[in-house]
Amino acid sequence: MVHRRRETPSSLSAVALDQAGVLTRTQAQESGLSRHVIERLREQGTWQVLATGVYFTGAGDVPWMAKAWAGVLIGGTESALAGRSAAVLHGLADGHHLPIQVVVPHRRKVADRPWLTFQRQREDLRMPYAAVLPTRTRIEDTVLDLCAAGDPGEVITWITKAVQRRVTSPARLLMALRRRRAVRHRGLIEQVLGDAASGVHSQLEYRFGRDVLRPHRLPAGRRQFQVPGSRRLADVAYEECAVLVELDGRIGHVEEGMWRDRKRDNAHAVVGWLTLRFGWWEVVNSPCAVAADIAAVLRARGWTGLIRACANCGEVRTA
């Protein structure tokens, strides 16, 4: 007598669809599949084994999203995607980074795999997760985790990117920071959050404030200023002197970008605004000279303040 092979129940197919093609043995059995049917699907290669009791139900290479789902299913209850893996799902990181990063309760031990790593967290330090699937750390905690794991440059990059993409705000990040006891780079994070709240939208803008404006006691100006009669925003504006400062990053200001910059500068000049334009090299390597140029132009347009010579630029004139 030939037994009819049982098809995968539609309810189980729906679960697999919601989980990027990934199922657990428990889910399959709860939907009515026997251990023998599951084994047959595995032996036929219809289901690929990702871990004991966790399967990918598609063919070919396992997609990144399926690996992400597998990570939280392998991790078990109260686990969540974290770090760059969570950042991808929050729209903060581009590309599909490996290994998948998952946090689990401290009491649970789960073995890493070449494509998957687990981090145990103390119960008293765990934060609530985002209310979406697959489970992931909240965007604010994700940003702070990435900052703590990176170098100072990455702190600036992650915070400015999160704020610029509007996936969170400086205020919400600061609230999340205050809930944490010990955070690597805490002082720098607080400073960058303050700058982000005032309108700093890039690492170059941060360096401009840190290395050019503050050490030389130059006025901060207004960030992301919309010049009257123009639809575009200037990086920094000194309204009383009708002076704009534009900061050109390492990309975006070549070829067609350079033509657009000149066109905008010319349009601003027509209505009485003078534009000073500085690139990455000048701000990073010659911040004192940049400060001196800005001070000279501001004073020529009525500013009565004084530039201060910082510890690294004793030759900058203060009068």
N, C-alpha and C positions, 0 to 999 in steps of 0.2 A: 504494500500500500504506500503510495507516494503522499507525503504530507505537504500541504500547500505552505509555501514560505510566507510568513507574515510581513506585511508592509509596515513601514514606520508610521505610527499613528499621526494624524494631522496635528493633534495637540502638541506632540513632541517636535514635529517639524516647525511649528510656530515658535516653540521655545528656542530651537536651534537658530532660527532666523533672527530672533531678538538678541541672541548671544554670538553673533558673527560666525555661526556655524559650529559653535562649541557646545558640547553636552557632557554631563557627568553620568557615570553609571547609575547613580541614585535617581537622577531625573529620568533616565531611560526606563528603569525598572518601575518607577512610580507611574509611568505612562503605559505600562503593560508589557514591555519587552522582557523576555526571559534572559537569564544568563547565557543560554545557548545561542539565542538569536544575536545577542551583543557580540559574543565570541565569533560567530560566523561573519558578521559585518566587519569585524576587525581582521579576521584571516583573509577575507576577500579583498581587503584594502579599501573597502567602501568608507570605513571609518579609520582615521589615523590616530595612533596613540600619542598623546602629548605628555601624559604622565599617568601613573596608575589611577584608573578610574576616570580619566578625562580624555575626551576624544574630539577630533576635528572631523566633521561629517562631510567635508568637501574634498575635491580632488586637487592634485598638484601641490604647489608650494603653499604653506600656511601663511595667510596674510598677517600683517602686523596687528590689526584689530582683533583677530582671532587669538593671537598670542596674548594680547592684553586681557581679553576675557578669560583665557586659560589661567593667567596669573592670579586673578582674584578668586577664581574657582578652586585652584590648587591651594591658595592661601587660606581658604575657608571663611567662615563667618567673621565679621569685623575686620576683614582685610580690605585694602584699597590701593589703587594705583597711586604712585607718588613720584616726586622729582620730575625728570624730563618726560616720563610717561604720562603723568597727570597734566603736565604743561601742554603736551600735544593735544589732548582732549579738550583743554580749556582754550585752545586757539592761541596759546602763547608761544609755543615752539613749533617750528616748521620741520617737516620730515618725520620719519618713523625711526626713532632711536632704539637701539638695542644695547644692553639687555633691558627687558621690561623691568621696572622697579615697582615693588609691592611692599607695603608696610603691613605687619601683622601684630597681634598682641604679644607682649613680651613673654608670656607663658608658653607660647607656641613655637616649636622648632620645625622649620620647613627647609628642606635641602634646596640649595641653589641649583640652577641648570645653566648651560652655556648661554641661553637666551633669556634667562629669568633670574633675578636676585631678590632676596627678601631681607627686610630690615625689621628687627623687633623693637617695639616701642613700649616704654613703661606705661602702665595703666594710668598713672596720675598725670602723665604728660601728653596723653592722646587728645587730639582735637576732633571736633565733629567733622564728618565728611560731607561733601557736596551731595545734594539730594537728587542725583542722577545716576544712571547706569551706563557702563560698568562703574562700580564705586571708585571714587577718587578723592584725594585730599582737596579741600576747598581751595579756590584760586589764591586767596591771601596766604594760606599756609604753604601752598605750592611755591609761590614766589619767595617766601622767607626761607624755605628749605633749599631752594636753588641758590639764594644769596649766601646762606651759611656754608654751602658745599663749594662755593666758587672763590675766586680771588677778588680783590677790590674792584677790578675792572668789570667783572661779571655782576657784582652787586649793582653797579650803575646801570649796566645794560639791562638786567632783568627788570628792575624797577621802572626805568624809563619806558621800556617796551610794554610792560603791563599797563602803565598809565596811558601811554600814547594809543594803544589798541583799545582802550576803554573797557577792559575786562575787569578792572577794579579801580580803586581810587587811593590817593595817598592817605586819606582819613581812615579807610577800612584797613589798609595795610598797617597803619600805626596802631590801630586797635588790636589787630592780631599780634603785633609785636609785643604789646604790653601784656598780653596773656601768657607770654612765654618767659620762663625763668632765666635761662641762659641761651643766648644766641650769638654765634660767632659773627663778628663785624657789626655788633649792635650799634656802636657809635656812628659808624659810617652809614648804616642803613637809616638811622634817624636823620642824619644830615641830608642824605639823598632824598628822603621822603619830604623834608622841608623844602628842598629845591624843586622837587616835582610838583608840590602843592602851589608853588609860585609860578609854575609854567615851564620848567625845564623839560624838554621833550627828547633830548638825546644825550649821549655820553659827551659829545663835543660841547654842548651847552653847559653841562655840569663842569667840565674842565675849565670852561671860560669863566664861570662864576668862582670856582675854587682857586684858579691860578692867576687869573687876570684881575677880576674885580675886587674880591675881598682882600687879598694881600696888599693892594695898592690903594685901598679905601676909595675906590671909584663908586659913583652912584650906581645902584642896581638897575635902574631903568625899568621899563615895563616889558614883561615877557609876552610873546605871541600877540603883538600889537597890530591892530588893523588900521592902516593908514587911511585917513579920511579920503573918500573918493576911490578907494582901492578895495578889491575883494580878497587880496592876499594878506597873509600875516607876516610881519617882520619878527625876527628872533628877539631883538631887543630894541626898544625905542626910548629916546630921551626927548620927551615932548617939548619941554621948554626951549630946547636948542634946535628942535626939528632935525635930529640926527638919528639915523637908523644904523644898527649893527646887524649884519647878516653873517651867519656862521656856515661855511660850506663844508659838509662832511666829506669823507673820502670817496663817496660815490654820489651820483645824482647831479653833479655840477660840471659835467664835461659835454662836449659837442652840443647837442640841442639844448641841454640844460644850461650851458653857458650863455647861449643866445637868449633864453628866457630870462636869465638873471639880469643881463644887460638891458633888456627891454623893460623889465620891472624897475630897475634902478633909474632908467631914463624917465619913466613915467612918474616916479616919485620926485625926481628933480624938478619936473615941470610945475609941481604944486609946492615946491620949496623945501623938500626934504633931501638932505645929503645922506648918502649911503656909504658906510665903511664896510668892507667885505674882507673877512679873514678865513683862512682855511685851517685844516687840521694841523698842518706842519707849523704854522705860525703860533697857534694857540698852545700847542704842546711843547714846542721847542723854544719859542721866543715870547713867552707870555708877558715879560716885562716890556719888551718893545711894543707889543700890542697895546698894553696899558698906556704907554707914553703917547702913542698915536691917538688913542681915544681921548686922553686928557687934553692934548693939544687942540684937537678939533672942537671939543666941548668949550674950552676956554675961548677959542676964537669966536664962538657963537654965544658967549655971554655967561658961561659957567664960572663961578668965582671960587670954586673949591680948590683944594690942593691935592695932588697925587703924592702918595707916600712911597718912598723907596723901601722895598721889602728886603729881606735878608739875602735874596739872591740877585738883586739888581742895584747895588750901591751906586751905579752910575746914572740911574734915572733921575732926572732933575725934578726937584720938588717946588720950584718957583718959576 
